[in-house]
Amino acid sequence: MLDRQRWLSEEMRPRIEAVTPGSGTYMNEADYAQPNWREAFFGDNYAGLVAVKEAWDPKSLFWALEVPGSEAWTVAADGRMCRA
């Protein structure tokens, strides 16, 4: 599975992006290793979504990878979440 993920992330995604510049992606079809996930997933809406997140969840109770406001956290190699 790791080889297939590497193939998707490092070989296929760049090819698809090259022929569909600026097309974005759907979260349910997204590559969790997407290097520019803020732009690809949310585009120009990202800053506004972070503002909404900060207004309604100022303590970052709700968290996930690659979502607005996730910069407040890091995930250690052992899987533990830590404040950034």
PDB file of N, CA, C and O in Angstrom:
ATOM      1  N   MET A   1       0.814  -1.185   0.000  1.00  0.00           N
ATOM      2  CA  MET A   1       0.000   0.000   0.000  1.00  0.00           C
ATOM      3  C   MET A   1       0.862   1.256   0.000  1.00  0.00           C
ATOM      4  O   MET A   1       0.522   2.242  -0.653  1.00  0.00           O
ATOM      5  N   LEU A   2       1.959   1.228   0.716  1.00  0.00           N
ATOM      6  CA  LEU A   2       2.821   2.402   0.743  1.00  0.00           C
ATOM      7  C   LEU A   2       3.413   2.692  -0.630  1.00  0.00           C
ATOM      8  O   LEU A   2       3.571   3.852  -1.010  1.00  0.00           O
ATOM      9  N   ASP A   3       3.742   1.631  -1.378  1.00  0.00           N
ATOM     10  CA  ASP A   3       4.244   1.835  -2.733  1.00  0.00           C
ATOM     11  C   ASP A   3       3.174   2.454  -3.626  1.00  0.00           C
ATOM     12  O   ASP A   3       3.476   3.325  -4.442  1.00  0.00           O
ATOM     13  N   ARG A   4       1.942   2.017  -3.479  1.00  0.00           N
ATOM     14  CA  ARG A   4       0.843   2.582  -4.273  1.00  0.00           C
ATOM     15  C   ARG A   4       0.593   4.045  -3.898  1.00  0.00           C
ATOM     16  O   ARG A   4       0.331   4.874  -4.769  1.00  0.00           O
ATOM     17  N   GLN A   5       0.676   4.361  -2.599  1.00  0.00           N
ATOM     18  CA  GLN A   5       0.498   5.750  -2.172  1.00  0.00           C
ATOM     19  C   GLN A   5       1.622   6.627  -2.716  1.00  0.00           C
ATOM     20  O   GLN A   5       1.374   7.737  -3.187  1.00  0.00           O
ATOM     21  N   ARG A   6       2.847   6.135  -2.650  1.00  0.00           N
ATOM     22  CA  ARG A   6       3.973   6.884  -3.197  1.00  0.00           C
ATOM     23  C   ARG A   6       3.787   7.119  -4.690  1.00  0.00           C
ATOM     24  O   ARG A   6       4.026   8.223  -5.180  1.00  0.00           O
ATOM     25  N   TRP A   7       3.363   6.094  -5.411  1.00  0.00           N
ATOM     26  CA  TRP A   7       3.117   6.203  -6.848  1.00  0.00           C
ATOM     27  C   TRP A   7       2.063   7.271  -7.128  1.00  0.00           C
ATOM     28  O   TRP A   7       2.234   8.101  -8.021  1.00  0.00           O
ATOM     29  N   LEU A   8       0.974   7.245  -6.361  1.00  0.00           N
ATOM     30  CA  LEU A   8      -0.076   8.244  -6.541  1.00  0.00           C
ATOM     31  C   LEU A   8       0.434   9.644  -6.221  1.00  0.00           C
ATOM     32  O   LEU A   8       0.232  10.575  -7.001  1.00  0.00           O
ATOM     33  N   SER A   9       1.093   9.793  -5.081  1.00  0.00           N
ATOM     34  CA  SER A   9       1.540  11.111  -4.623  1.00  0.00           C
ATOM     35  C   SER A   9       2.669  11.690  -5.459  1.00  0.00           C
ATOM     36  O   SER A   9       2.653  12.876  -5.787  1.00  0.00           O
ATOM     37  N   GLU A  10       3.646  10.866  -5.805  1.00  0.00           N
ATOM     38  CA  GLU A  10       4.849  11.376  -6.447  1.00  0.00           C
ATOM     39  C   GLU A  10       4.841  11.284  -7.971  1.00  0.00           C
ATOM     40  O   GLU A  10       5.547  12.041  -8.636  1.00  0.00           O
ATOM     41  N   GLU A  11       4.063  10.380  -8.524  1.00  0.00           N
ATOM     42  CA  GLU A  11       4.081  10.207  -9.979  1.00  0.00           C
ATOM     43  C   GLU A  11       2.772  10.637 -10.646  1.00  0.00           C
ATOM     44  O   GLU A  11       2.788  11.427 -11.590  1.00  0.00           O
ATOM     45  N   MET A  12       1.662  10.130 -10.167  1.00  0.00           N
ATOM     46  CA  MET A  12       0.391  10.390 -10.849  1.00  0.00           C
ATOM     47  C   MET A  12      -0.185  11.783 -10.573  1.00  0.00           C
ATOM     48  O   MET A  12      -0.607  12.467 -11.506  1.00  0.00           O
ATOM     49  N   ARG A  13      -0.209  12.215  -9.299  1.00  0.00           N
ATOM     50  CA  ARG A  13      -0.799  13.516  -8.991  1.00  0.00           C
ATOM     51  C   ARG A  13      -0.117  14.643  -9.762  1.00  0.00           C
ATOM     52  O   ARG A  13      -0.818  15.492 -10.313  1.00  0.00           O
ATOM     53  N   PRO A  14       1.234  14.695  -9.829  1.00  0.00           N
ATOM     54  CA  PRO A  14       1.852  15.765 -10.605  1.00  0.00           C
ATOM     55  C   PRO A  14       1.470  15.730 -12.087  1.00  0.00           C
ATOM     56  O   PRO A  14       1.329  16.784 -12.708  1.00  0.00           O
ATOM     57  N   ARG A  15       1.306  14.557 -12.652  1.00  0.00           N
ATOM     58  CA  ARG A  15       0.889  14.455 -14.058  1.00  0.00           C
ATOM     59  C   ARG A  15      -0.527  14.998 -14.262  1.00  0.00           C
ATOM     60  O   ARG A  15      -0.796  15.730 -15.214  1.00  0.00           O
ATOM     61  N   ILE A  16      -1.418  14.626 -13.354  1.00  0.00           N
ATOM     62  CA  ILE A  16      -2.807  15.100 -13.448  1.00  0.00           C
ATOM     63  C   ILE A  16      -2.861  16.612 -13.263  1.00  0.00           C
ATOM     64  O   ILE A  16      -3.561  17.301 -14.006  1.00  0.00           O
ATOM     65  N   GLU A  17      -2.126  17.137 -12.274  1.00  0.00           N
ATOM     66  CA  GLU A  17      -2.103  18.575 -12.041  1.00  0.00           C
ATOM     67  C   GLU A  17      -1.531  19.331 -13.228  1.00  0.00           C
ATOM     68  O   GLU A  17      -1.955  20.451 -13.513  1.00  0.00           O
ATOM     69  N   ALA A  18      -0.567  18.728 -13.926  1.00  0.00           N
ATOM     70  CA  ALA A  18       0.047  19.392 -15.082  1.00  0.00           C
ATOM     71  C   ALA A  18      -0.953  19.619 -16.211  1.00  0.00           C
ATOM     72  O   ALA A  18      -0.853  20.614 -16.929  1.00  0.00           O
ATOM     73  N   VAL A  19      -1.904  18.721 -16.376  1.00  0.00           N
ATOM     74  CA  VAL A  19      -2.878  18.876 -17.466  1.00  0.00           C
ATOM     75  C   VAL A  19      -4.189  19.507 -17.001  1.00  0.00           C
ATOM     76  O   VAL A  19      -5.073  19.772 -17.815  1.00  0.00           O
ATOM     77  N   THR A  20      -4.320  19.748 -15.690  1.00  0.00           N
ATOM     78  CA  THR A  20      -5.530  20.384 -15.151  1.00  0.00           C
ATOM     79  C   THR A  20      -5.158  21.479 -14.153  1.00  0.00           C
ATOM     80  O   THR A  20      -5.599  21.432 -13.005  1.00  0.00           O
ATOM     81  N   PRO A  21      -4.351  22.469 -14.567  1.00  0.00           N
ATOM     82  CA  PRO A  21      -3.888  23.479 -13.612  1.00  0.00           C
ATOM     83  C   PRO A  21      -5.037  24.248 -12.966  1.00  0.00           C
ATOM     84  O   PRO A  21      -5.976  24.674 -13.638  1.00  0.00           O
ATOM     85  N   GLY A  22      -4.940  24.415 -11.635  1.00  0.00           N
ATOM     86  CA  GLY A  22      -5.943  25.180 -10.909  1.00  0.00           C
ATOM     87  C   GLY A  22      -7.281  24.502 -10.742  1.00  0.00           C
ATOM     88  O   GLY A  22      -8.247  25.140 -10.322  1.00  0.00           O
ATOM     89  N   SER A  23      -7.361  23.222 -11.060  1.00  0.00           N
ATOM     90  CA  SER A  23      -8.660  22.545 -11.019  1.00  0.00           C
ATOM     91  C   SER A  23      -9.083  22.147  -9.608  1.00  0.00           C
ATOM     92  O   SER A  23     -10.261  21.869  -9.385  1.00  0.00           O
ATOM     93  N   GLY A  24      -8.155  22.113  -8.645  1.00  0.00           N
ATOM     94  CA  GLY A  24      -8.499  21.744  -7.272  1.00  0.00           C
ATOM     95  C   GLY A  24      -8.755  20.262  -7.140  1.00  0.00           C
ATOM     96  O   GLY A  24      -8.367  19.466  -7.995  1.00  0.00           O
ATOM     97  N   THR A  25      -9.422  19.899  -6.042  1.00  0.00           N
ATOM     98  CA  THR A  25      -9.731  18.498  -5.765  1.00  0.00           C
ATOM     99  C   THR A  25     -10.898  18.435  -4.795  1.00  0.00           C
ATOM    100  O   THR A  25     -11.218  19.424  -4.136  1.00  0.00           O
ATOM    101  N   TYR A  26     -11.517  17.303  -4.710  1.00  0.00           N
ATOM    102  CA  TYR A  26     -12.558  17.081  -3.712  1.00  0.00           C
ATOM    103  C   TYR A  26     -11.921  16.398  -2.519  1.00  0.00           C
ATOM    104  O   TYR A  26     -11.073  15.521  -2.686  1.00  0.00           O
ATOM    105  N   MET A  27     -12.322  16.793  -1.302  1.00  0.00           N
ATOM    106  CA  MET A  27     -11.713  16.218  -0.103  1.00  0.00           C
ATOM    107  C   MET A  27     -11.823  14.695  -0.074  1.00  0.00           C
ATOM    108  O   MET A  27     -10.876  14.029   0.345  1.00  0.00           O
ATOM    109  N   ASN A  28     -12.930  14.133  -0.499  1.00  0.00           N
ATOM    110  CA  ASN A  28     -13.082  12.682  -0.427  1.00  0.00           C
ATOM    111  C   ASN A  28     -12.261  11.962  -1.491  1.00  0.00           C
ATOM    112  O   ASN A  28     -12.156  10.736  -1.461  1.00  0.00           O
ATOM    113  N   GLU A  29     -11.682  12.696  -2.421  1.00  0.00           N
ATOM    114  CA  GLU A  29     -10.822  12.108  -3.438  1.00  0.00           C
ATOM    115  C   GLU A  29      -9.383  12.569  -3.265  1.00  0.00           C
ATOM    116  O   GLU A  29      -8.539  12.317  -4.125  1.00  0.00           O
ATOM    117  N   ALA A  30      -9.108  13.233  -2.174  1.00  0.00           N
ATOM    118  CA  ALA A  30      -7.833  13.897  -2.003  1.00  0.00           C
ATOM    119  C   ALA A  30      -6.723  12.947  -1.599  1.00  0.00           C
ATOM    120  O   ALA A  30      -6.962  11.878  -1.037  1.00  0.00           O
ATOM    121  N   ASP A  31      -5.521  13.359  -1.895  1.00  0.00           N
ATOM    122  CA  ASP A  31      -4.312  12.674  -1.489  1.00  0.00           C
ATOM    123  C   ASP A  31      -3.867  13.294  -0.173  1.00  0.00           C
ATOM    124  O   ASP A  31      -3.559  14.485  -0.129  1.00  0.00           O
ATOM    125  N   TYR A  32      -3.827  12.510   0.902  1.00  0.00           N
ATOM    126  CA  TYR A  32      -3.466  13.080   2.198  1.00  0.00           C
ATOM    127  C   TYR A  32      -2.049  13.646   2.206  1.00  0.00           C
ATOM    128  O   TYR A  32      -1.697  14.404   3.110  1.00  0.00           O
ATOM    129  N   ALA A  33      -1.242  13.296   1.231  1.00  0.00           N
ATOM    130  CA  ALA A  33       0.123  13.808   1.138  1.00  0.00           C
ATOM    131  C   ALA A  33       0.221  15.007   0.190  1.00  0.00           C
ATOM    132  O   ALA A  33       1.323  15.406  -0.187  1.00  0.00           O
ATOM    133  N   GLN A  34      -0.908  15.578  -0.192  1.00  0.00           N
ATOM    134  CA  GLN A  34      -0.936  16.733  -1.094  1.00  0.00           C
ATOM    135  C   GLN A  34      -0.083  17.859  -0.499  1.00  0.00           C
ATOM    136  O   GLN A  34      -0.400  18.351   0.583  1.00  0.00           O
ATOM    137  N   PRO A  35       0.990  18.277  -1.178  1.00  0.00           N
ATOM    138  CA  PRO A  35       1.863  19.294  -0.591  1.00  0.00           C
ATOM    139  C   PRO A  35       1.238  20.684  -0.506  1.00  0.00           C
ATOM    140  O   PRO A  35       1.553  21.435   0.418  1.00  0.00           O
ATOM    141  N   ASN A  36       0.372  21.043  -1.432  1.00  0.00           N
ATOM    142  CA  ASN A  36      -0.260  22.370  -1.415  1.00  0.00           C
ATOM    143  C   ASN A  36      -1.753  22.241  -1.125  1.00  0.00           C
ATOM    144  O   ASN A  36      -2.590  22.785  -1.846  1.00  0.00           O
ATOM    145  N   TRP A  37      -2.072  21.507  -0.050  1.00  0.00           N
ATOM    146  CA  TRP A  37      -3.467  21.172   0.244  1.00  0.00           C
ATOM    147  C   TRP A  37      -4.328  22.400   0.500  1.00  0.00           C
ATOM    148  O   TRP A  37      -5.512  22.382   0.164  1.00  0.00           O
ATOM    149  N   ARG A  38      -3.788  23.458   1.076  1.00  0.00           N
ATOM    150  CA  ARG A  38      -4.609  24.647   1.348  1.00  0.00           C
ATOM    151  C   ARG A  38      -5.209  25.190   0.048  1.00  0.00           C
ATOM    152  O   ARG A  38      -6.405  25.470  -0.027  1.00  0.00           O
ATOM    153  N   GLU A  39      -4.371  25.332  -0.959  1.00  0.00           N
ATOM    154  CA  GLU A  39      -4.829  25.856  -2.247  1.00  0.00           C
ATOM    155  C   GLU A  39      -5.686  24.827  -2.985  1.00  0.00           C
ATOM    156  O   GLU A  39      -6.745  25.158  -3.519  1.00  0.00           O
ATOM    157  N   ALA A  40      -5.220  23.578  -3.009  1.00  0.00           N
ATOM    158  CA  ALA A  40      -5.937  22.539  -3.753  1.00  0.00           C
ATOM    159  C   ALA A  40      -7.317  22.251  -3.173  1.00  0.00           C
ATOM    160  O   ALA A  40      -8.277  22.068  -3.922  1.00  0.00           O
ATOM    161  N   PHE A  41      -7.425  22.209  -1.859  1.00  0.00           N
ATOM    162  CA  PHE A  41      -8.697  21.867  -1.223  1.00  0.00           C
ATOM    163  C   PHE A  41      -9.628  23.061  -1.051  1.00  0.00           C
ATOM    164  O   PHE A  41     -10.843  22.928  -1.189  1.00  0.00           O
ATOM    165  N   PHE A  42      -9.055  24.238  -0.747  1.00  0.00           N
ATOM    166  CA  PHE A  42      -9.895  25.380  -0.358  1.00  0.00           C
ATOM    167  C   PHE A  42      -9.728  26.632  -1.202  1.00  0.00           C
ATOM    168  O   PHE A  42     -10.589  27.512  -1.167  1.00  0.00           O
ATOM    169  N   GLY A  43      -8.651  26.735  -1.952  1.00  0.00           N
ATOM    170  CA  GLY A  43      -8.437  27.880  -2.826  1.00  0.00           C
ATOM    171  C   GLY A  43      -8.454  29.195  -2.070  1.00  0.00           C
ATOM    172  O   GLY A  43      -7.908  29.301  -0.972  1.00  0.00           O
ATOM    173  N   ASP A  44      -9.087  30.198  -2.668  1.00  0.00           N
ATOM    174  CA  ASP A  44      -9.149  31.538  -2.082  1.00  0.00           C
ATOM    175  C   ASP A  44      -9.995  31.599  -0.811  1.00  0.00           C
ATOM    176  O   ASP A  44      -9.977  32.613  -0.114  1.00  0.00           O
ATOM    177  N   ASN A  45     -10.724  30.553  -0.501  1.00  0.00           N
ATOM    178  CA  ASN A  45     -11.586  30.537   0.680  1.00  0.00           C
ATOM    179  C   ASN A  45     -10.839  30.230   1.981  1.00  0.00           C
ATOM    180  O   ASN A  45     -11.407  30.365   3.065  1.00  0.00           O
ATOM    181  N   TYR A  46      -9.581  29.822   1.883  1.00  0.00           N
ATOM    182  CA  TYR A  46      -8.879  29.313   3.064  1.00  0.00           C
ATOM    183  C   TYR A  46      -8.829  30.324   4.207  1.00  0.00           C
ATOM    184  O   TYR A  46      -9.183  29.980   5.335  1.00  0.00           O
ATOM    185  N   ALA A  47      -8.408  31.540   3.953  1.00  0.00           N
ATOM    186  CA  ALA A  47      -8.269  32.539   5.028  1.00  0.00           C
ATOM    187  C   ALA A  47      -9.606  32.788   5.718  1.00  0.00           C
ATOM    188  O   ALA A  47      -9.654  32.891   6.944  1.00  0.00           O
ATOM    189  N   GLY A  48     -10.678  32.886   4.961  1.00  0.00           N
ATOM    190  CA  GLY A  48     -11.998  33.087   5.557  1.00  0.00           C
ATOM    191  C   GLY A  48     -12.436  31.907   6.394  1.00  0.00           C
ATOM    192  O   GLY A  48     -13.065  32.081   7.438  1.00  0.00           O
ATOM    193  N   LEU A  49     -12.108  30.709   5.946  1.00  0.00           N
ATOM    194  CA  LEU A  49     -12.464  29.513   6.708  1.00  0.00           C
ATOM    195  C   LEU A  49     -11.678  29.427   8.012  1.00  0.00           C
ATOM    196  O   LEU A  49     -12.203  28.969   9.027  1.00  0.00           O
ATOM    197  N   VAL A  50     -10.422  29.866   7.987  1.00  0.00           N
ATOM    198  CA  VAL A  50      -9.637  29.904   9.227  1.00  0.00           C
ATOM    199  C   VAL A  50     -10.275  30.888  10.201  1.00  0.00           C
ATOM    200  O   VAL A  50     -10.356  30.606  11.397  1.00  0.00           O
ATOM    201  N   ALA A  51     -10.727  32.034   9.706  1.00  0.00           N
ATOM    202  CA  ALA A  51     -11.377  33.028  10.576  1.00  0.00           C
ATOM    203  C   ALA A  51     -12.640  32.450  11.209  1.00  0.00           C
ATOM    204  O   ALA A  51     -12.887  32.671  12.395  1.00  0.00           O
ATOM    205  N   VAL A  52     -13.434  31.724  10.449  1.00  0.00           N
ATOM    206  CA  VAL A  52     -14.643  31.086  10.993  1.00  0.00           C
ATOM    207  C   VAL A  52     -14.253  30.056  12.047  1.00  0.00           C
ATOM    208  O   VAL A  52     -14.856  30.001  13.118  1.00  0.00           O
ATOM    209  N   LYS A  53     -13.251  29.246  11.746  1.00  0.00           N
ATOM    210  CA  LYS A  53     -12.780  28.232  12.700  1.00  0.00           C
ATOM    211  C   LYS A  53     -12.341  28.886  14.010  1.00  0.00           C
ATOM    212  O   LYS A  53     -12.694  28.413  15.091  1.00  0.00           O
ATOM    213  N   GLU A  54     -11.575  29.969  13.915  1.00  0.00           N
ATOM    214  CA  GLU A  54     -11.091  30.650  15.122  1.00  0.00           C
ATOM    215  C   GLU A  54     -12.239  31.270  15.916  1.00  0.00           C
ATOM    216  O   GLU A  54     -12.193  31.315  17.146  1.00  0.00           O
ATOM    217  N   ALA A  55     -13.265  31.746  15.216  1.00  0.00           N
ATOM    218  CA  ALA A  55     -14.405  32.364  15.896  1.00  0.00           C
ATOM    219  C   ALA A  55     -15.252  31.329  16.642  1.00  0.00           C
ATOM    220  O   ALA A  55     -15.699  31.582  17.761  1.00  0.00           O
ATOM    221  N   TRP A  56     -15.469  30.179  16.030  1.00  0.00           N
ATOM    222  CA  TRP A  56     -16.378  29.186  16.600  1.00  0.00           C
ATOM    223  C   TRP A  56     -15.685  28.096  17.401  1.00  0.00           C
ATOM    224  O   TRP A  56     -16.329  27.403  18.189  1.00  0.00           O
ATOM    225  N   ASP A  57     -14.397  27.938  17.210  1.00  0.00           N
ATOM    226  CA  ASP A  57     -13.649  26.904  17.931  1.00  0.00           C
ATOM    227  C   ASP A  57     -12.287  27.456  18.339  1.00  0.00           C
ATOM    228  O   ASP A  57     -11.256  26.965  17.881  1.00  0.00           O
ATOM    229  N   PRO A  58     -12.278  28.478  19.201  1.00  0.00           N
ATOM    230  CA  PRO A  58     -11.014  29.153  19.536  1.00  0.00           C
ATOM    231  C   PRO A  58      -9.998  28.269  20.251  1.00  0.00           C
ATOM    232  O   PRO A  58      -8.809  28.587  20.242  1.00  0.00           O
ATOM    233  N   LYS A  59     -10.423  27.182  20.862  1.00  0.00           N
ATOM    234  CA  LYS A  59      -9.493  26.281  21.561  1.00  0.00           C
ATOM    235  C   LYS A  59      -9.119  25.065  20.722  1.00  0.00           C
ATOM    236  O   LYS A  59      -8.463  24.148  21.217  1.00  0.00           O
ATOM    237  N   SER A  60      -9.528  25.050  19.463  1.00  0.00           N
ATOM    238  CA  SER A  60      -9.219  23.947  18.540  1.00  0.00           C
ATOM    239  C   SER A  60      -9.650  22.591  19.078  1.00  0.00           C
ATOM    240  O   SER A  60      -8.901  21.616  19.014  1.00  0.00           O
ATOM    241  N   LEU A  61     -10.859  22.544  19.607  1.00  0.00           N
ATOM    242  CA  LEU A  61     -11.401  21.279  20.086  1.00  0.00           C
ATOM    243  C   LEU A  61     -11.589  20.298  18.923  1.00  0.00           C
ATOM    244  O   LEU A  61     -11.298  19.110  19.062  1.00  0.00           O
ATOM    245  N   PHE A  62     -12.067  20.785  17.796  1.00  0.00           N
ATOM    246  CA  PHE A  62     -12.292  19.951  16.615  1.00  0.00           C
ATOM    247  C   PHE A  62     -11.096  20.087  15.688  1.00  0.00           C
ATOM    248  O   PHE A  62     -10.710  21.196  15.317  1.00  0.00           O
ATOM    249  N   TRP A  63     -10.517  18.967  15.320  1.00  0.00           N
ATOM    250  CA  TRP A  63      -9.281  18.988  14.551  1.00  0.00           C
ATOM    251  C   TRP A  63      -9.240  17.821  13.595  1.00  0.00           C
ATOM    252  O   TRP A  63      -9.780  16.751  13.880  1.00  0.00           O
ATOM    253  N   ALA A  64      -8.598  18.028  12.460  1.00  0.00           N
ATOM    254  CA  ALA A  64      -8.330  16.967  11.487  1.00  0.00           C
ATOM    255  C   ALA A  64      -7.121  17.394  10.666  1.00  0.00           C
ATOM    256  O   ALA A  64      -6.757  18.570  10.657  1.00  0.00           O
ATOM    257  N   LEU A  65      -6.505  16.451   9.983  1.00  0.00           N
ATOM    258  CA  LEU A  65      -5.418  16.792   9.072  1.00  0.00           C
ATOM    259  C   LEU A  65      -5.959  17.588   7.897  1.00  0.00           C
ATOM    260  O   LEU A  65      -7.090  17.369   7.463  1.00  0.00           O
ATOM    261  N   GLU A  66      -5.178  18.485   7.394  1.00  0.00           N
ATOM    262  CA  GLU A  66      -5.493  19.255   6.192  1.00  0.00           C
ATOM    263  C   GLU A  66      -6.873  19.914   6.210  1.00  0.00           C
ATOM    264  O   GLU A  66      -7.643  19.785   5.258  1.00  0.00           O
ATOM    265  N   VAL A  67      -7.175  20.614   7.288  1.00  0.00           N
ATOM    266  CA  VAL A  67      -8.394  21.420   7.367  1.00  0.00           C
ATOM    267  C   VAL A  67      -8.009  22.815   7.844  1.00  0.00           C
ATOM    268  O   VAL A  67      -6.951  22.983   8.452  1.00  0.00           O
ATOM    269  N   PRO A  68      -8.837  23.810   7.584  1.00  0.00           N
ATOM    270  CA  PRO A  68      -8.522  25.152   8.060  1.00  0.00           C
ATOM    271  C   PRO A  68      -8.273  25.155   9.573  1.00  0.00           C
ATOM    272  O   PRO A  68      -9.057  24.611  10.351  1.00  0.00           O
ATOM    273  N   GLY A  69      -7.175  25.776   9.959  1.00  0.00           N
ATOM    274  CA  GLY A  69      -6.827  25.853  11.368  1.00  0.00           C
ATOM    275  C   GLY A  69      -5.972  24.711  11.876  1.00  0.00           C
ATOM    276  O   GLY A  69      -5.552  24.733  13.033  1.00  0.00           O
ATOM    277  N   SER A  70      -5.704  23.723  11.057  1.00  0.00           N
ATOM    278  CA  SER A  70      -4.920  22.576  11.525  1.00  0.00           C
ATOM    279  C   SER A  70      -3.466  22.942  11.793  1.00  0.00           C
ATOM    280  O   SER A  70      -2.723  22.143  12.364  1.00  0.00           O
ATOM    281  N   GLU A  71      -3.053  24.137  11.390  1.00  0.00           N
ATOM    282  CA  GLU A  71      -1.682  24.569  11.672  1.00  0.00           C
ATOM    283  C   GLU A  71      -1.420  24.676  13.173  1.00  0.00           C
ATOM    284  O   GLU A  71      -0.265  24.722  13.595  1.00  0.00           O
ATOM    285  N   ALA A  72      -2.471  24.716  13.977  1.00  0.00           N
ATOM    286  CA  ALA A  72      -2.315  24.818  15.430  1.00  0.00           C
ATOM    287  C   ALA A  72      -1.789  23.521  16.036  1.00  0.00           C
ATOM    288  O   ALA A  72      -1.434  23.491  17.214  1.00  0.00           O
ATOM    289  N   TRP A  73      -1.733  22.449  15.244  1.00  0.00           N
ATOM    290  CA  TRP A  73      -1.330  21.138  15.754  1.00  0.00           C
ATOM    291  C   TRP A  73      -0.259  20.518  14.868  1.00  0.00           C
ATOM    292  O   TRP A  73      -0.143  20.840  13.685  1.00  0.00           O
ATOM    293  N   THR A  74       0.509  19.635  15.454  1.00  0.00           N
ATOM    294  CA  THR A  74       1.413  18.777  14.699  1.00  0.00           C
ATOM    295  C   THR A  74       1.143  17.343  15.152  1.00  0.00           C
ATOM    296  O   THR A  74       0.572  17.116  16.218  1.00  0.00           O
ATOM    297  N   VAL A  75       1.550  16.406  14.352  1.00  0.00           N
ATOM    298  CA  VAL A  75       1.411  14.995  14.709  1.00  0.00           C
ATOM    299  C   VAL A  75       2.808  14.402  14.773  1.00  0.00           C
ATOM    300  O   VAL A  75       3.541  14.416  13.785  1.00  0.00           O
ATOM    301  N   ALA A  76       3.170  13.886  15.925  1.00  0.00           N
ATOM    302  CA  ALA A  76       4.482  13.293  16.127  1.00  0.00           C
ATOM    303  C   ALA A  76       4.574  11.964  15.389  1.00  0.00           C
ATOM    304  O   ALA A  76       3.559  11.411  14.967  1.00  0.00           O
ATOM    305  N   ALA A  77       5.785  11.456  15.236  1.00  0.00           N
ATOM    306  CA  ALA A  77       6.003  10.194  14.538  1.00  0.00           C
ATOM    307  C   ALA A  77       5.244   9.047  15.182  1.00  0.00           C
ATOM    308  O   ALA A  77       4.883   8.086  14.502  1.00  0.00           O
ATOM    309  N   ASP A  78       4.998   9.133  16.480  1.00  0.00           N
ATOM    310  CA  ASP A  78       4.268   8.062  17.166  1.00  0.00           C
ATOM    311  C   ASP A  78       2.747   8.261  17.100  1.00  0.00           C
ATOM    312  O   ASP A  78       1.989   7.495  17.696  1.00  0.00           O
ATOM    313  N   GLY A  79       2.306   9.303  16.367  1.00  0.00           N
ATOM    314  CA  GLY A  79       0.872   9.536  16.195  1.00  0.00           C
ATOM    315  C   GLY A  79       0.256  10.486  17.193  1.00  0.00           C
ATOM    316  O   GLY A  79      -0.923  10.818  17.071  1.00  0.00           O
ATOM    317  N   ARG A  80       1.010  10.931  18.173  1.00  0.00           N
ATOM    318  CA  ARG A  80       0.461  11.855  19.177  1.00  0.00           C
ATOM    319  C   ARG A  80       0.321  13.255  18.601  1.00  0.00           C
ATOM    320  O   ARG A  80       1.177  13.727  17.853  1.00  0.00           O
ATOM    321  N   MET A  81      -0.775  13.907  18.965  1.00  0.00           N
ATOM    322  CA  MET A  81      -1.005  15.294  18.552  1.00  0.00           C
ATOM    323  C   MET A  81      -0.373  16.222  19.565  1.00  0.00           C
ATOM    324  O   MET A  81      -0.448  15.989  20.772  1.00  0.00           O
ATOM    325  N   CYS A  82       0.253  17.281  19.066  1.00  0.00           N
ATOM    326  CA  CYS A  82       0.893  18.278  19.927  1.00  0.00           C
ATOM    327  C   CYS A  82       0.563  19.664  19.393  1.00  0.00           C
ATOM    328  O   CYS A  82       0.422  19.851  18.185  1.00  0.00           O
ATOM    329  N   ARG A  83       0.443  20.624  20.283  1.00  0.00           N
ATOM    330  CA  ARG A  83       0.258  22.007  19.851  1.00  0.00           C
ATOM    331  C   ARG A  83       1.496  22.446  19.075  1.00  0.00           C
ATOM    332  O   ARG A  83       2.626  22.167  19.475  1.00  0.00           O
ATOM    333  N   ALA A  84       1.272  23.120  17.989  1.00  0.00           N
ATOM    334  CA  ALA A  84       2.394  23.589  17.154  1.00  0.00           C
ATOM    335  C   ALA A  84       3.117  24.736  17.829  1.00  0.00           C
ATOM    336  O   ALA A  84       4.086  25.262  17.282  1.00  0.00           O
TER     337      ALA A  84
END
